[in-house]
Amino acid sequence: MLLEKLKSQGIAEALEAIGYDCEKIFGGLSPATEELYASYSWRKLACSVEGIRSAYVVHAVPSEEQLAAGRPWEEWFFQFDKPEHHVLFLEKREFCDQEIFIPEDDQDHPQEACGRNWYYFCDTESYPYFAEQK
């Protein structure tokens, strides 16, 4: 279900083009986790931040209702040849060691992320936050 969505939207190809293995990252999810991530809006957005491989980032954007329920926004990219998977929350979590305010007029992030303060951490495994592989 999720892999088919990512393939049909060109997201799987975009992730693989920058160095991620979609089958490995998204292939072993439980049906409930697949359904959750299939409900997210997936986007490949241009990014002007220095060192971003291929000048784009792939975002998994939850709905406003999902954000209000504590679901994270996630982004995958390579920066300076290092894989980065950021998991961002609107409310501070004990494991979030970084914070960022994304201005309203920001062009490098989804519009839903702009004008907000985010708490996040960089996941070194690159699996979706709710994946069972962790």
Phi, psi and omega in degrees: 000301181293313180300321178297317178298313181297322178292315183293332180267000181080005181288317179301315179298319180296317178296315180294326180296331179263356172123006179264149176259100185297322179299317180292315186285317187248357186280338185253025182281151175292159178305320180294320180290320175302315181298318178301308183289333176292336179280347177286159172268123182257133184217144170253114184239139175301145181220128183263007180292140183301137173084002180285119180299131179061009174059034173211161180230143175259128183244141170248109188250117177284163176290168177301321179295319179294319177299316180297332179274005176094009178286143181272158165268141181232150178219142180237134178195171171244131176231126183052044177064021177242130178293137179231130173229107180263136177242115190242136182236153176282334179247146181298132174243151184299332182271355177279119183251005180223160181217144179212140170257127179257114183298156181303324184265013180299138181253356185261357183230162177301146181304325180297338181273343187282148179077020184226156173263135183235144174248133186209170172220159177261117180274119184283345181270339179074002176285151175305149185307320182269011180293147180279351183290343184290000000 
